[in-house]
Amino acid sequence: MRTVVVVGHDYCGFGQFAALPVGTVVTVEKPHEVLRYRVYARHLTPGRGTPAHGLYWGDLTLQSCGGPDTGFTYLTRT
């Protein structure tokens, strides 16, 4: 399975990646295309900067720290 991964630092405004509720629709705009994804699951791993091997799932994974931990939000294309 191919998973696109977007990672951002929470202190740069990307902390919301770790907190998107299941069911949220995320729109990705490309120059000639608009892609829509729906959040289907979330996972929180203890610690910041922890290894992410095996934690990228679905069509799109958003990763950012959330407080003292690392959050992963999983999306599927709609």
N, CA, C and O atoms as CSV, one atom per row, in Angstrom:
chain,resi,resn,atom,element,x,y,z
A,1,MET,N,N,0.841,-1.169,0.000
A,1,MET,CA,C,0.000,0.000,0.000
A,1,MET,C,C,0.892,1.240,0.000
A,1,MET,O,O,1.901,1.290,0.703
A,2,ARG,N,N,0.522,2.205,-0.768
A,2,ARG,CA,C,1.237,3.476,-0.770
A,2,ARG,C,C,0.494,4.453,0.127
A,2,ARG,O,O,-0.717,4.639,0.002
A,3,THR,N,N,1.227,5.059,1.015
A,3,THR,CA,C,0.660,6.043,1.920
A,3,THR,C,C,1.433,7.341,1.761
A,3,THR,O,O,2.659,7.354,1.862
A,4,VAL,N,N,0.724,8.429,1.513
A,4,VAL,CA,C,1.334,9.753,1.502
A,4,VAL,C,C,1.399,10.209,2.950
A,4,VAL,O,O,0.424,10.080,3.690
A,5,VAL,N,N,2.543,10.740,3.355
A,5,VAL,CA,C,2.732,11.175,4.743
A,5,VAL,C,C,3.064,12.663,4.749
A,5,VAL,O,O,3.943,13.122,4.021
A,6,VAL,N,N,2.342,13.405,5.587
A,6,VAL,CA,C,2.631,14.821,5.788
A,6,VAL,C,C,2.962,14.984,7.264
A,6,VAL,O,O,2.163,14.639,8.135
A,7,VAL,N,N,4.162,15.518,7.533
A,7,VAL,CA,C,4.635,15.684,8.903
A,7,VAL,C,C,4.891,17.164,9.145
A,7,VAL,O,O,5.496,17.839,8.312
A,8,GLY,N,N,4.432,17.668,10.281
A,8,GLY,CA,C,4.664,19.064,10.619
A,8,GLY,C,C,4.891,19.227,12.109
A,8,GLY,O,O,4.337,18.474,12.909
A,9,HIS,N,N,5.697,20.199,12.484
A,9,HIS,CA,C,5.964,20.476,13.896
A,9,HIS,C,C,4.773,21.184,14.527
A,9,HIS,O,O,4.195,22.091,13.928
A,10,ASP,N,N,4.412,20.775,15.721
A,10,ASP,CA,C,3.289,21.415,16.401
A,10,ASP,C,C,3.573,22.892,16.673
A,10,ASP,O,O,2.653,23.709,16.638
A,11,TYR,N,N,4.822,23.245,16.940
A,11,TYR,CA,C,5.150,24.641,17.223
A,11,TYR,C,C,5.137,25.508,15.960
A,11,TYR,O,O,5.316,26.723,16.045
A,12,CYS,N,N,4.930,24.900,14.800
A,12,CYS,CA,C,4.779,25.649,13.550
A,12,CYS,C,C,3.317,25.656,13.090
A,12,CYS,O,O,3.026,26.021,11.951
A,13,GLY,N,N,2.413,25.258,13.963
A,13,GLY,CA,C,0.993,25.303,13.641
A,13,GLY,C,C,0.385,23.999,13.165
A,13,GLY,O,O,-0.791,23.968,12.804
A,14,PHE,N,N,1.158,22.921,13.156
A,14,PHE,CA,C,0.657,21.653,12.637
A,14,PHE,C,C,0.119,20.722,13.728
A,14,PHE,O,O,-0.217,19.572,13.443
A,15,GLY,N,N,0.035,21.197,14.952
A,15,GLY,CA,C,-0.488,20.386,16.039
A,15,GLY,C,C,-1.903,19.890,15.782
A,15,GLY,O,O,-2.312,18.862,16.321
A,16,GLN,N,N,-2.650,20.618,14.961
A,16,GLN,CA,C,-4.018,20.201,14.634
A,16,GLN,C,C,-4.044,18.856,13.902
A,16,GLN,O,O,-5.067,18.172,13.918
A,17,PHE,N,N,-2.941,18.465,13.265
A,17,PHE,CA,C,-2.871,17.152,12.608
A,17,PHE,C,C,-3.181,16.037,13.599
A,17,PHE,O,O,-3.818,15.046,13.243
A,18,ALA,N,N,-2.734,16.199,14.838
A,18,ALA,CA,C,-2.870,15.155,15.850
A,18,ALA,C,C,-4.248,15.159,16.512
A,18,ALA,O,O,-4.556,14.268,17.304
A,19,ALA,N,N,-5.075,16.151,16.195
A,19,ALA,CA,C,-6.342,16.298,16.910
A,19,ALA,C,C,-7.582,16.272,16.019
A,19,ALA,O,O,-8.684,16.527,16.505
A,20,LEU,N,N,-7.434,15.974,14.743
A,20,LEU,CA,C,-8.610,15.953,13.862
A,20,LEU,C,C,-9.534,14.807,14.238
A,20,LEU,O,O,-9.088,13.662,14.307
A,21,PRO,N,N,-10.802,15.082,14.483
A,21,PRO,CA,C,-11.737,14.021,14.870
A,21,PRO,C,C,-12.020,13.052,13.714
A,21,PRO,O,O,-11.966,13.427,12.543
A,22,VAL,N,N,-12.322,11.811,14.068
A,22,VAL,CA,C,-12.735,10.826,13.071
A,22,VAL,C,C,-13.969,11.376,12.356
A,22,VAL,O,O,-14.882,11.905,12.989
A,23,GLY,N,N,-13.983,11.244,11.036
A,23,GLY,CA,C,-15.090,11.755,10.227
A,23,GLY,C,C,-14.790,13.088,9.566
A,23,GLY,O,O,-15.492,13.487,8.636
A,24,THR,N,N,-13.752,13.788,10.031
A,24,THR,CA,C,-13.378,15.073,9.442
A,24,THR,C,C,-12.954,14.878,7.985
A,24,THR,O,O,-12.236,13.933,7.663
A,25,VAL,N,N,-13.402,15.772,7.118
A,25,VAL,CA,C,-12.996,15.734,5.710
A,25,VAL,C,C,-11.885,16.754,5.509
A,25,VAL,O,O,-12.016,17.915,5.895
A,26,VAL,N,N,-10.792,16.307,4.901
A,26,VAL,CA,C,-9.639,17.153,4.620
A,26,VAL,C,C,-9.526,17.293,3.107
A,26,VAL,O,O,-9.596,16.303,2.380
A,27,THR,N,N,-9.352,18.517,2.639
A,27,THR,CA,C,-9.222,18.789,1.209
A,27,THR,C,C,-7.783,19.162,0.903
A,27,THR,O,O,-7.201,20.021,1.566
A,28,VAL,N,N,-7.210,18.515,-0.103
A,28,VAL,CA,C,-5.853,18.815,-0.563
A,28,VAL,C,C,-5.980,19.378,-1.968
A,28,VAL,O,O,-6.482,18.708,-2.871
A,29,GLU,N,N,-5.522,20.612,-2.150
A,29,GLU,CA,C,-5.619,21.250,-3.462
A,29,GLU,C,C,-4.286,21.173,-4.185
A,29,GLU,O,O,-3.255,21.627,-3.688
A,30,LYS,N,N,-4.336,20.582,-5.376
A,30,LYS,CA,C,-3.175,20.520,-6.259
A,30,LYS,C,C,-3.441,21.478,-7.412
A,30,LYS,O,O,-4.574,21.936,-7.558
A,31,PRO,N,N,-2.451,21.802,-8.235
A,31,PRO,CA,C,-2.669,22.769,-9.308
A,31,PRO,C,C,-3.854,22.441,-10.229
A,31,PRO,O,O,-4.568,23.349,-10.655
A,32,HIS,N,N,-4.068,21.175,-10.536
A,32,HIS,CA,C,-5.130,20.822,-11.479
A,32,HIS,C,C,-6.120,19.824,-10.913
A,32,HIS,O,O,-6.843,19.165,-11.660
A,33,GLU,N,N,-6.154,19.710,-9.582
A,33,GLU,CA,C,-6.977,18.668,-8.978
A,33,GLU,C,C,-7.237,18.996,-7.508
A,33,GLU,O,O,-6.389,19.571,-6.825
A,34,VAL,N,N,-8.414,18.622,-7.040
A,34,VAL,CA,C,-8.747,18.743,-5.620
A,34,VAL,C,C,-9.021,17.342,-5.101
A,34,VAL,O,O,-9.875,16.636,-5.636
A,35,LEU,N,N,-8.300,16.936,-4.058
A,35,LEU,CA,C,-8.457,15.606,-3.478
A,35,LEU,C,C,-9.138,15.735,-2.120
A,35,LEU,O,O,-8.849,16.656,-1.356
A,36,ARG,N,N,-10.042,14.805,-1.826
A,36,ARG,CA,C,-10.752,14.815,-0.548
A,36,ARG,C,C,-10.454,13.513,0.197
A,36,ARG,O,O,-10.477,12.423,-0.374
A,37,TYR,N,N,-10.175,13.667,1.482
A,37,TYR,CA,C,-9.869,12.529,2.346
A,37,TYR,C,C,-10.741,12.622,3.589
A,37,TYR,O,O,-11.117,13.718,4.004
A,38,ARG,N,N,-11.065,11.475,4.188
A,38,ARG,CA,C,-11.842,11.437,5.423
A,38,ARG,C,C,-11.021,10.733,6.502
A,38,ARG,O,O,-10.448,9.670,6.262
A,39,VAL,N,N,-10.968,11.335,7.694
A,39,VAL,CA,C,-10.268,10.750,8.826
A,39,VAL,C,C,-11.032,9.504,9.279
A,39,VAL,O,O,-12.228,9.569,9.563
A,40,TYR,N,N,-10.321,8.360,9.344
A,40,TYR,CA,C,-10.974,7.131,9.798
A,40,TYR,C,C,-10.399,6.602,11.114
A,40,TYR,O,O,-11.020,5.752,11.754
A,41,ALA,N,N,-9.220,7.092,11.533
A,41,ALA,CA,C,-8.639,6.619,12.796
A,41,ALA,C,C,-7.534,7.572,13.230
A,41,ALA,O,O,-7.002,8.351,12.438
A,42,ARG,N,N,-7.207,7.481,14.525
A,42,ARG,CA,C,-6.103,8.257,15.092
A,42,ARG,C,C,-5.314,7.363,16.035
A,42,ARG,O,O,-5.836,6.390,16.578
A,43,HIS,N,N,-4.039,7.714,16.219
A,43,HIS,CA,C,-3.181,6.943,17.113
A,43,HIS,C,C,-2.219,7.905,17.796
A,43,HIS,O,O,-1.669,8.802,17.157
A,44,LEU,N,N,-2.022,7.718,19.083
A,44,LEU,CA,C,-1.091,8.547,19.844
A,44,LEU,C,C,0.029,7.653,20.372
A,44,LEU,O,O,-0.226,6.644,21.030
A,45,THR,N,N,1.264,8.031,20.077
A,45,THR,CA,C,2.432,7.287,20.526
A,45,THR,C,C,3.134,8.092,21.618
A,45,THR,O,O,3.379,9.284,21.434
A,46,PRO,N,N,3.456,7.475,22.731
A,46,PRO,CA,C,4.128,8.199,23.816
A,46,PRO,C,C,5.478,8.768,23.359
A,46,PRO,O,O,6.257,8.095,22.684
A,47,GLY,N,N,5.729,10.003,23.738
A,47,GLY,CA,C,7.006,10.649,23.438
A,47,GLY,C,C,6.984,11.442,22.147
A,47,GLY,O,O,6.155,11.218,21.265
A,48,ARG,N,N,7.901,12.357,22.061
A,48,ARG,CA,C,8.064,13.172,20.848
A,48,ARG,C,C,9.225,12.613,20.039
A,48,ARG,O,O,10.231,12.172,20.595
A,49,GLY,N,N,9.073,12.639,18.725
A,49,GLY,CA,C,10.152,12.184,17.864
A,49,GLY,C,C,10.397,10.690,17.944
A,49,GLY,O,O,11.511,10.225,17.699
A,50,THR,N,N,9.373,9.947,18.281
A,50,THR,CA,C,9.516,8.494,18.380
A,50,THR,C,C,9.569,7.876,16.991
A,50,THR,O,O,9.047,8.471,16.049
A,51,PRO,N,N,10.177,6.709,16.826
A,51,PRO,CA,C,10.213,6.051,15.516
A,51,PRO,C,C,8.795,5.798,15.003
A,51,PRO,O,O,7.916,5.385,15.760
A,52,ALA,N,N,8.586,6.048,13.719
A,52,ALA,CA,C,7.259,5.924,13.129
A,52,ALA,C,C,7.123,4.673,12.253
A,52,ALA,O,O,6.110,4.508,11.573
A,53,HIS,N,N,8.117,3.803,12.261
A,53,HIS,CA,C,8.053,2.600,11.439
A,53,HIS,C,C,6.774,1.807,11.753
A,53,HIS,O,O,6.498,1.494,12.911
A,54,GLY,N,N,6.017,1.496,10.729
A,54,GLY,CA,C,4.786,0.734,10.900
A,54,GLY,C,C,3.594,1.565,11.322
A,54,GLY,O,O,2.518,1.018,11.563
A,55,LEU,N,N,3.761,2.883,11.418
A,55,LEU,CA,C,2.662,3.740,11.856
A,55,LEU,C,C,2.072,4.597,10.738
A,55,LEU,O,O,1.277,5.497,11.007
A,56,TYR,N,N,2.444,4.333,9.505
A,56,TYR,CA,C,1.872,5.046,8.361
A,56,TYR,C,C,0.874,4.122,7.691
A,56,TYR,O,O,1.242,3.077,7.153
A,57,TRP,N,N,-0.413,4.520,7.727
A,57,TRP,CA,C,-1.486,3.682,7.180
A,57,TRP,C,C,-2.396,4.513,6.303
A,57,TRP,O,O,-2.342,5.743,6.316
A,58,GLY,N,N,-3.239,3.824,5.535
A,58,GLY,CA,C,-4.265,4.483,4.728
A,58,GLY,C,C,-3.681,5.174,3.514
A,58,GLY,O,O,-2.544,4.924,3.115
A,59,ASP,N,N,-4.485,6.044,2.939
A,59,ASP,CA,C,-4.058,6.795,1.752
A,59,ASP,C,C,-3.226,8.014,2.132
A,59,ASP,O,O,-2.356,8.441,1.373
A,60,LEU,N,N,-3.498,8.574,3.318
A,60,LEU,CA,C,-2.799,9.766,3.791
A,60,LEU,C,C,-2.644,9.664,5.302
A,60,LEU,O,O,-3.607,9.364,6.008
A,61,THR,N,N,-1.441,9.912,5.798
A,61,THR,CA,C,-1.187,9.968,7.239
A,61,THR,C,C,-0.658,11.358,7.571
A,61,THR,O,O,0.281,11.845,6.943
A,62,LEU,N,N,-1.275,11.986,8.568
A,62,LEU,CA,C,-0.818,13.277,9.071
A,62,LEU,C,C,-0.148,13.025,10.409
A,62,LEU,O,O,-0.716,12.353,11.270
A,63,GLN,N,N,1.051,13.555,10.594
A,63,GLN,CA,C,1.809,13.310,11.819
A,63,GLN,C,C,2.287,14.619,12.417
A,63,GLN,O,O,2.817,15.479,11.713
A,64,SER,N,N,2.096,14.764,13.719
A,64,SER,CA,C,2.609,15.913,14.448
A,64,SER,C,C,2.631,15.585,15.930
A,64,SER,O,O,1.903,14.709,16.397
A,65,CYS,N,N,3.458,16.287,16.647
A,65,CYS,CA,C,3.431,16.132,18.100
A,65,CYS,C,C,2.146,16.754,18.633
A,65,CYS,O,O,1.630,17.733,18.093
A,66,GLY,N,N,1.654,16.161,19.696
A,66,GLY,CA,C,0.483,16.676,20.385
A,66,GLY,C,C,0.776,16.640,21.863
A,66,GLY,O,O,0.675,15.586,22.491
A,67,GLY,N,N,1.141,17.782,22.433
A,67,GLY,CA,C,1.588,17.792,23.820
A,67,GLY,C,C,2.902,17.047,23.925
A,67,GLY,O,O,3.813,17.298,23.137
A,68,PRO,N,N,3.025,16.132,24.884
A,68,PRO,CA,C,4.286,15.410,25.054
A,68,PRO,C,C,4.416,14.178,24.139
A,68,PRO,O,O,5.422,13.471,24.197
A,69,ASP,N,N,3.411,13.923,23.302
A,69,ASP,CA,C,3.366,12.701,22.498
A,69,ASP,C,C,3.346,13.002,20.998
A,69,ASP,O,O,3.299,14.162,20.590
A,70,THR,N,N,3.382,11.955,20.190
A,70,THR,CA,C,3.304,12.084,18.739
A,70,THR,C,C,1.976,11.508,18.276
A,70,THR,O,O,1.626,10.374,18.602
A,71,GLY,N,N,1.239,12.312,17.505
A,71,GLY,CA,C,-0.065,11.887,17.024
A,71,GLY,C,C,-0.042,11.549,15.547
A,71,GLY,O,O,0.627,12.210,14.752
A,72,PHE,N,N,-0.781,10.512,15.193
A,72,PHE,CA,C,-0.935,10.090,13.801
A,72,PHE,C,C,-2.418,10.099,13.477
A,72,PHE,O,O,-3.221,9.536,14.222
A,73,THR,N,N,-2.783,10.727,12.384
A,73,THR,CA,C,-4.174,10.769,11.939
A,73,THR,C,C,-4.224,10.098,10.569
A,73,THR,O,O,-3.462,10.445,9.666
A,74,TYR,N,N,-5.136,9.129,10.429
A,74,TYR,CA,C,-5.197,8.301,9.228
A,74,TYR,C,C,-6.431,8.657,8.407
A,74,TYR,O,O,-7.542,8.772,8.924
A,75,LEU,N,N,-6.191,8.827,7.099
A,75,LEU,CA,C,-7.266,9.229,6.205
A,75,LEU,C,C,-7.349,8.314,5.000
A,75,LEU,O,O,-6.357,7.725,4.571
A,76,THR,N,N,-8.556,8.210,4.464
A,76,THR,CA,C,-8.780,7.462,3.239
A,76,THR,C,C,-9.406,8.392,2.215
A,76,THR,O,O,-10.191,9.272,2.570
A,77,ARG,N,N,-9.072,8.208,0.974
A,77,ARG,CA,C,-9.579,9.079,-0.082
A,77,ARG,C,C,-11.060,8.815,-0.316
A,77,ARG,O,O,-11.496,7.665,-0.364
A,78,THR,N,N,-11.824,9.888,-0.461
A,78,THR,CA,C,-13.269,9.749,-0.692
A,78,THR,C,C,-13.591,9.939,-2.147
A,78,THR,O,O,-14.755,9.860,-2.538
